Amino acid sequence: MQNLSDFTSPVKENLTILRAAFHNNNHPKDCRRLHSSTINKTLMASSIRYKPLYLQVREKLLARIDTGNYRSGDTIPSESVLAEEFGTSISTIRQAISMLADDGLLIKKQGKGTYVSEQKTHLRLATCLDTIDPVERELIRQTVSEAIGTFQNQYSSLAVEYEFTDKEELLHRITSGNAPDILHFPSYWTSYFASLGACIPLEGLLPARLSEQQRVYGGCCRDTLYAVAWGRCPISLFVNKQILQQANIKLPELPMSLDDFSAVCQTLDDFYKGHGISSYGVSVSDNRAADFFSLYSFLQAFGGGFLAGHGKQMIDSPEDAAAFRWLRQFIRTRRVYRADMPTIRQRFAQGKIAFISDSSRLKGCLEAITGKAFEQNFEVVFNPIHNNVHSLSVNSNHALSICSQSRHQTLAAECLGALVNDERICHAFYTGTGSLPVNSQLCEHSNYSSQFFIR
């Protein structure tokens, strides 16, 4: 039997790779809204930041290619005509055209003008996740493929090749100079890839407003944005409603205190004694991130976590020590099932575990396992609290980054922006994975009216 103290060692070993994940503690009730001060900063930044004219012209020309106004093989207007149309200098037009030519979208021929390439520009996007859950892996593969398919229907000048890979293979490709254009990975890997020089800073490549919002939820390293969050995935407490109903248990007022949560688990243990049903499931595996995420909300309840004063990272604060003492006692006295996360999820779906802590990506996994809508058997509730503090959650987000080896970084940035912020493209991915958009305005979409999404 694994002792609770064993959980601390993988945490200490994993501090660097998890850095980006634990600087954003969000009250679940505020998940749909950015803090007002953040919104004000966003609006202010958007109003004072200036996009160079050549980039504005480039975007307009690219839009004409994507919408078919300029078809493959068509000759575009001359530089002087475009300069007059856009009210800019010829040098500005020339700079915009050169960028599109570098991306392979336009071809310049001396004495014959500039025409639209008949070849699409190819981008490569690779997914590399830490999950070992085959259900989640297949769900992610399907939803990413669907998002890319929708993207290509909207952006006809680009062709995106998609693959699912593992970390070792991805690192080999990066070190051998064969990296994809876009990396899709857990946001807490941002520091790792940024420190390798594998991805580039994104500010200046993204629209100002999107960039400011992403600084709250995306992956940062040394106060620089390297990865955009592909949705918000808070770690929350999930409950199997059928287990509670059969035991005639109604949850106390939410968020529950730790004492109330422990008491509910004790009642469940007494009622289901000898039936093979556990009150809580905790991840114990080789996946250190999953192990820690299944415990982190309890550290937060005591005011603990990774960050101390001035951003110093530590795991041995008095608050963390108190949380681990509580956890040790809880695991010793309650029927807690310990296994890897795929097994925990399977047993939770089968009605063998009452409570688990997981990211909102669990929604799609449970629906794939049970074949039923999430709300039919399950409910997401606020994380427990201690001493009447706010219920807190940490995000375990998907992230997208641009590889430093990409020859099409500007186009890759447009692909990133569309995948995370174009409502024609992103809703299927967000609802399929249980994620909320980073852009709060997109949350008003009917897709997020389900009781699953925390408001």
N, C-alpha and C positions, 0 to 999 in steps of 0.2 A: 504494500500500500504506500502510495506516495505521500510524503509529508508536505503540508502547506508551505513550509519554509523553502522547499525545493523550487517553488514558483519564482522566488526572488532572483535566483541565479540567472535564468535565461533573460530576465528583465534587464539586469545589469549588463549582460553581454550585448543586448540589443538596443542600447541607448542611442547610438549614432544613427542607425537605420530608421528608428522610430521618431527621430527628432521632430519632423514636420507634422506628425499626427497630433501631438499633445500640446500645441500652443493655442488651441481654440476650444475653450470650454463654453458650451452653449446651453442655456436654459431651454429645455424641450419646448416650453410654451412659446419661445421666441424663434423656433426653427424656421418658420415661414417668413420672418421679417428680419431684415438687417437692422441692427441698432440704429436709432435715429441719427446719432453722431456720425456713424459710418456712412449713412445715406448722404448726410450733408457734405461730408468730405468727398464722397463720390461725385456729387453734383458739382462741387466746387472744382474738383480736379478736372472734370469733363469740360467745364466752361473755360478754364485757363490754359488747357493743353492745346497745342496747335499741331495739326497734321500738315506736313509739307505739301505744297501744291502738286509736286510730281507724284506723290502717293495718292492724292485725290484723283488725279487724272488716270493713274494706273487702275484704280478701282472702277472708274466709270468705263474704261475700255474693256476691262475684264468682264464687267457686267454685260456689256454688249456681246461679247463672245459667248458667255454662258447662256444668254437668252436667245441666241441665234440671230441677232441683228447683224453680227459679223459671222458669216458661216465659214466652214473650212474651205480654204482655197481663195476666199474673197480678198481683194486688195482693200486695205483700209484707206481712209482719206489721207492726204499728204500732211506732213508736219505743219505746213503753213495754214492749211484749212483747219486742222484741229486746234492750232494755237488761236486762231480767230474765234472758233466756236467756244472754246473754254476760257477765252480771255487771258491767256498766259503767254509766256515767251516760247519761242521755238525750242530753246534749250530745255525748258521744263517738259515739253512734249517729247523731246528726244530722250530725256532721262527715263520717262515713264515707259516709252516703247522699248528701250534697251532692257529694262527690268523684265518685261513680258517676253522679250526675245531670249533672255538668259534662262527663263523658265520654260522655254520651248513652245510657247503659245503663239508667238509671232516669228516670222522669218523675214529678214531684211535682205534685199538683193540690190546691189549697186545699179542704179539707172532704171530699175523696174519697180521701185517702191517697196512697201511692206505688206505682206499678206498673212492671213491666218493659217497656222500650221494645220495640216491634215492629220497630224499625229497628236493624240492626247498626251498630256503630261502625266506620267505615272508616279504616284506616291505609294510608299509601302508603310503600312501600319501594323505593328506587332503588339499583341497582348501578352503580358507576362505578369501573372498573379501568384500570390503566395498560397492560394487555397488548394487543398488536396481533395476537396469535395467534388466528386465527378458530376453531381447534379448541378452544382453552382458553375463549374467550368463549362458545361454544355449550355447552360442558360446564358452565361456571358457571351459565349461564342455566337449563339443564335442572335442575341439582341444587338451585339456589335455588328454582325453581318447585315442585319436588317437596317441599322442606322446608316451603314456605309452605302447600302443599296439605295436608300432614299436620298442620301447626299449626292450620289452620282446621277440620279434622275434630275436633281435640281442644278447641279454644277457640271454641265456636259463637257467642259474643257478638261476635266480631270478624271483619271482612272485610279482607283485606290485598290491596291492588292493587300489582302488581309491574311494574317496568319496568327495562330496561337502557339506560343513557344514557352520554354522554361527559362529560368534565370541563367543557368550555366550556358545554354546555347546562345542566349542573348548577349551575355558577356563575351563569349567567344566571337560573335559577329562584330561586336563593338571594337574589340581589340584587334581584329583582323581587317578592319576598315570596311566592313560590309554591313553596317548598321542600317536599320530601317529609317525612314524619314520621321515617323511619328511613333513614340513609345506610349503604351497604355499600361500603367502599373499602379499599385497602391500608393496613395499620396505620401505615406510615411517612408517610402523609398526615395523621395526626392533628394534628400541630402546626400544619399549614397551615390546616385547617378550624377548629381551636380558636382560632387567632389571628385568624381572620375573624369570630369570634363566631357561626359557623354551627352549632356543636353545644354541648351543655350538659355540665357535670360530672355523672358518673353515680353517685358515691357518695351514699348516702342513698336512691337509687332502686332499687338492687340489693340482694339479700340479702348480709349481711356477709361470709359465707364466699366467695361468688362474687366479690364485690368485691375481697377480698384476693388471691384467686388471679389475678384479672385484672390486678392491679397488676404481676404478674410478666410476663405475656404480652400484655396489652392495650396500647392506645395512651394514653400519658400526655403531658401538656404542663404544664410548670412544676409537676411533682410532683402533678398532679391527673389522675385517670382520666377520659378523655373518650370512649374507645371500648373495647368488649370484643372480645377476640380470638375469631374464629369458627374455632377450631381452631389447632393449632400446625403451622407449615409450615417446618421447618428447611431451610436450603440445604445440600445434600450433593453428594457426587461419585457420579455414575451411570456404570455401565459396561455396554456391550453384550457380553453373555457369548459370543455366537456369534463375534464378531471375535477374542476371546481364544482360544476353543477351536480355531478354524481355524488359528491361529498356534501352537497348542500351548503357550500361556502360562498359567501359574498365578500368581495374584497373591501377592506376599510376605505375610508376617504383617501383619494390619490392626491399627491404621491404618498405611498405608505412610508411610515417610519421603519427603520431597521428592526425595531422591536416588533412592530406589527407584521412585518414580512416574516420574521423568524417564527412568530406565533402561528401564522397561517401555514407555514411549512410543517410545524409540529403537528397541527391538526390534520394535515394531509397524511403525514407519516402514520399517525394513530389510526386514521380511517382506512388506509390502504395497506396496513401491516400484513405482510405475507402475500401480497398481490403483485409484487415486482414493480411497483410504481414508485418513482423517486420524486421528491419535492423539488429538487434543483439539479441541474446538470452543469458541470464545469469542465472546460477543455483541459486535458492533460495529454500532450502529444509532442512530436518533434517540431510542430508549427508554433514557434515561440510567440508570434504576434497573436494568433488565435488564443493561446493560453492566457496571455496577458489581458486581451480585450475582454475575456469572460470575467475578469476580476476588477477591471479598472474602475467601474462605476462605484464599487464599494470603497475604493480609496478616495474617490471624489466626495463621497458622502461624509467622510471624516475631514474633508478639507485637504486631503493629500493629493498625490499625483507626481508628475515629473518635475514641475517647475517650482522653484523656490524664488527668493528675491533676486532681482536683476537678471532673470532668465536662467539662473544656474540650475542645472539638471541634477536631481538627486532622487533617491528612492528610500532613504533611511531617515526621513523627517519624523518628528514625534507623531504627526498626523498619520503618516503611512504605517508607522509601528502600531498605532492604535487600531488601524483598519485591519492589519494582518492578524492582530490578536483576536479581533472579532471574527474574522474569517476562519481562523484556526478552530475557535470554539464552535462556530456554526457548522463547519464541515464534520467535526467530531460528533456532534449531537443531533444532526439531521441526516436524513437519508439522501445523500448527495451522490449522483452517478458521475463517475469520472471516466472519460474516454476521449478519443479524437473528435473534432467538431463534426465531421460527416456522420459519425455514429450518434452523437448527441442530437443532431437534427433529425435523423431517422427515428429515433426513439421518441423525441418530442412530437413528431408528426403522427406517430402510431399511438399516442396517448400513454406513453410510459414515463414521461417526465412532465411535471407541472409547469416549472419556470426555467427559462434559460436567458442568458444575456447574449445578444447578438446584434449585428448591424442590420439596418433595414433591408439589406440584400436577402435576408431570410425569407421575405415575402414570396419572391419568385420560386425559391427552393421548395418551400412548403406547398405551394400550389402545384409544382411539378410532381412532388411526391404523392400528394393526396388526390390530385385531379379536381380539387374544389377551390372555390374562392377563399382567400385568406380569412375573411371575416366570419365564415361559417363555423370555424373551429377555434380560431385563435384571436388574440387581442394583444396590442402593444400598449404598455403602461409606462408611466414615468419611473425612472430609477428611484430606488428607496433613498430616504433622507435621514439625517442624523442631527439632533439638536435644532430642528426646525429651520435648517438652511435650505436654500433652493435645491430642487432636483437638477442635477447636472448631467450632461452627456458629452462625450467626445466623438468626433467624426472619424469614420473609417472610409474615406472617399476613394472612388476611382480617380485617376489623374491622367492627363494627357500632356506630353512634353515633345519638344522638337529636338531631334538628334543633331548634335553639332556637325555630324558628317553629311547631313542632308544638303543636296545641291539646290533644293527648292524650298528654302526656309520661309519665304514670303507666302508661297502657296500653301505650305503646310500650316502656317498660322491662320490662313483663311479657312482651311479645313477644320482646325481646332475650334475656331470661333463658331462655325456653323454647327458642329457636332454638339457643342454645349449650350448654344444660345438661339439657334434657328428653330422656331417652334414647329416647322414643317418636318423637322428631322429628329429632334431630341426626345419628344414625348414618349415614343415607343420604348426607347432605351431607359428612360427614367422610371416609367411605370413598370416595365418588365423587371427591373432590378430593385424596385422599392426605393428609388432615390428621389429627392426633391431637387428641382432646378436651383442653381445658384442665383439666377435672376429671379427675384421675388415676384416680379410681374407675371412670369410664366406660371407661377403657382395658382393663379386664378383660373387656369384651364380646368375644364370639367374632369379631366383625368385624375385630378387630385382631390376630388370630392369624397373619395372613399374614406371610411373611418380609419383605415390603416394609417394614413398620413397624419403625423402629429401636427397640430395647428397651434 
